[in-house]
């Protein structure tokens, strides 16, 4: 160890010279070398001890014996460290049952009381208690060492590398003795196991040092066991001989036995699910509504095997006999029956596969065009045509205003659109007829062929159908079909509402969701990526068509984009907003800017003759009526005014309609209420437009503000028609917010921000000025921000009274329609602007000064529908199929969850509530996340698939346990018990059968085995009953040989004991097959190694299977009296 | 928690380096004192009259909570009736709301219910809300009693504070409490989602919370 001495010397020298004196002293101390850790072996032992200290297992207190079934139900913990012995690396692990704090404390308390008498030396070690613990035989789930030896805590020492294997006895002994030394030094009585041979053999040798004794854990693992030991009698011999006490006073051995029978053939209840026919709807046999049908269920039976374990706990060796000739162990007589299920590893769930296929498209990088171009043959004439078509499309993009006359009807366009796609009919991934069906599915309103004259009518219908169809979701329809339990319907409705709120997707049965489902279907059944690209292109064409021809997108709710829905849905909503805006603009006859006025005048002349005339008619009518209106408002008493102003829109609608009966109703009926008022106003402004340049006549009035008069002139104050703020999708909003945020938090930044956002304020001011000639800022503020107009104190009290009255009378108080609360009620009211409005040079004053009197109609548009629509269309067109898929994923997931929930509720899956809740919260999290992450969606799909599998299992199991052939008089009234048994089977790994073979569930299982046995041995029911082969076909030689074969094999197999029932009916078949596994636990209290040694626990576990036999013994010997 | 770190609360607000970013929104009727309240908190200043907010404005403040830097991006909104159509669009991204009324103004108190409905409609349901009755220094002009405020808050299931931006009463407490509620909710609902922790993404993002929608066209 001189080397180490040098090593120690070196580092101190590197330290500063100040410390050198001390360092030298220390260096002397370091010269002492420690020889105890000289060899690998010693270092290994030292390391083990160190770990035991780390884990605080030195002088380990004995633990209380585990309670009943605690091994299976309690929680196990593991601590692991890596240790090295020479070049061998081991994982040294401590596995233990965690005891709950309270119980262990209680027990230790009671123990402490006991301990006052029992001194340290006489405490029973944990391992002794474990070995003899009868409460945890055959745990349903536990570590195999725990199962074999009944231990609640143990160490394992396992080679890390697969290549390094402890295969020689000397190595095993060396490790065992090293561990013994370490554990002995640490006074730790927990058993330690060393893995021998290959890992898969699970072969261990172990030891435990207890005060005054030691335990050897031995194991043998054999492919075949000599036949004389293949039964209880033989095993008892092995056990007794191992104990080495042949003396007469051998106490009886207690025995626990478990036989396990495997049921693999579900004869009477084959897997009920038929895979749905995917090709059905293209054949036209099933309606196109099937496009939104999601497949569900498993292709193969999700339950593959049923394992029945018959247990005889705690027998005495005297009580039962099992030898090569005879057996008392009849499964029907077993006191405990437990069942566990073996699930099919991958039952191929249809919904999961369907969705996963769709998500897979996200990995493709091709753009839509690239995908579609691949189909076209090179040098084909079609290609040139296609290219020109593309250029046409591009022209369309840049065309400022589409000419409408050239496109007569949507059906024409649909066919021409498909012609525009560069497919030869035979090349098209989606055949034309099918494509039409899908498009009709997506756009149900397109079904009615329409001409340009009745377009408006159709739109009217369409909007009403939209509202109804959105009410009746497919789910609710579907459910009424099933209509089993009404409560289920309520549950579904609740869940649907929850889903709609939680998920960032799109409403059920909206265009977006249908698109998602249609693409999913197309991907699955018609050409995968190519089909998706094809349909997407069609979709974009339709979008453009609708924009150009002012058809609203059906089944996309009106209004500003809903930030709670997915981005694609918002984009479609945006497009709808644009269309709405365009319709409004054009139906009124005037654009916001001079250019658009001209353009629309032209378009009116060319294609909207009838409408033009009607518009003119209405113009005349409402010029008259508008003045009437005004007077009415003035003269009417309070109540009437309130009513009139609240219903102002309705009034005006009625009037205009009266004025223009010819054809006007068609037009007006379809427009929105707000549009109505605008329509009326347009007329007013139209009136004013001519004289605008000469005198400032009021324009763009919406409604008079009740009892509020201009401060300067005393005229009635009018609320102007204002421009709506422009709708935004979330990406636009984010962009906008980002720009605002970038300006920083300084005062200047704030000011710039305010200026950037002042467009709306200025617009409103301009409208106000236009509507109220001679108005001042105070007037504007009284309407716009009433609290910024401070009324002088002397009139305040009086005003408050009136204010209250107003509040009561005012029906609605939105700026567009109603009166302002707290507004001054007489023209003479004196007041001033609030302090903040008087700040010199503030935003509001500035804006007021710069605002010109321009009515909303003639202002610059706040919302440029043309630009925004083109942006949306461009956005859609530039999406790759992969992006489309990803963007539609939330909608598809949404639909899938609805489907899943529906199925789960209908099949009454146990714990479905928590399963669904997790799914929903997970889906909410994933869908709200942006950017969309396909990995997260893949995880979500896995979760959906899991839930689907669980549902399929439930269906399968329930059908197995309730199929008709099992029904018998005894079963009546026991349905509930069977139901709960089935539910337990689905939720627990191992379930006890109540009443064993005699219980209702047991009887069913018994029958299942009988049927399976019969079919396995090819015995027909009649054959057995008749006994003669008259009607039944006589067994063919092949069957005979088969049967013989079987019997022979059984005899030869060391496993197959003739079961008792077959013994009695020699020729007849037994109810159960040969057990696939037999387990025995033999236990005894025997002095060892000498008759005068202490009486100590001994245990042997045996597992006999087809080609895997294991005997694991724990033999204790007294180390004091040997 | 914050009282122990008082000095740290004064850290440079413009600092871009932070662990979490919370987006908060102050809403309420016109002239209840939203802007003053925000200036008191972020700049510790008070002016009797701020220009009436146009659209939406914001301030930033970084606070410490359990040794984590939390950057608060506090958006101040215009209260005029014309504006909710514009400002509600921002609700979706907010993790917390300060719903403010003026204790000297009955109308602003009556509007609380409507504001609350707006929040429910336009924000994700895990957004946290605190009800704030401002201008409690103007005891002479008070028309909404503390009890009524409390009662309404209980009814709506919100935490409640009466504050004064002018006298600096409870201003910091409101924000601290809101941050606490958000943090609690977060640790409750997200089992420490790693994407929540922000160090690398650019600071101008409105929110780093995976539960919130952010956007940006991915093309």
Interface residues (C-beta under 8 A of the other chain):
Chain A: X501 X502 X504 X560 X563 X564 X567 X722 X724 X725 X728 X729 X730 X731 X733 X734 X735 X737 X738 X740 X741 X742 X744 X745 X750 X753 X754 X756 X757 X758 X760 X761 X764 X784 X785 X787 X788 X813 X814 X815 X821 X822 X834 X835 X836 X837 X838 X839 X842 X843 X844 X875 X878 X879 X883 X924 X925 X928 X929 X930 X931 X932
Chain B: X13 X14 X29 X30 X31 X42 X48 X49 X50 X51 X52 X53 X54 X55 X56 X57 X58 X59 X60 X73 X80 X81 X82 X85 X86 X89 X90 X91 X92 X93 X105 X107 X122 X124 X125 X195 X204 X205 X206 X210 X211 X212 X213 X214 X215 X216 X217 X218 X219
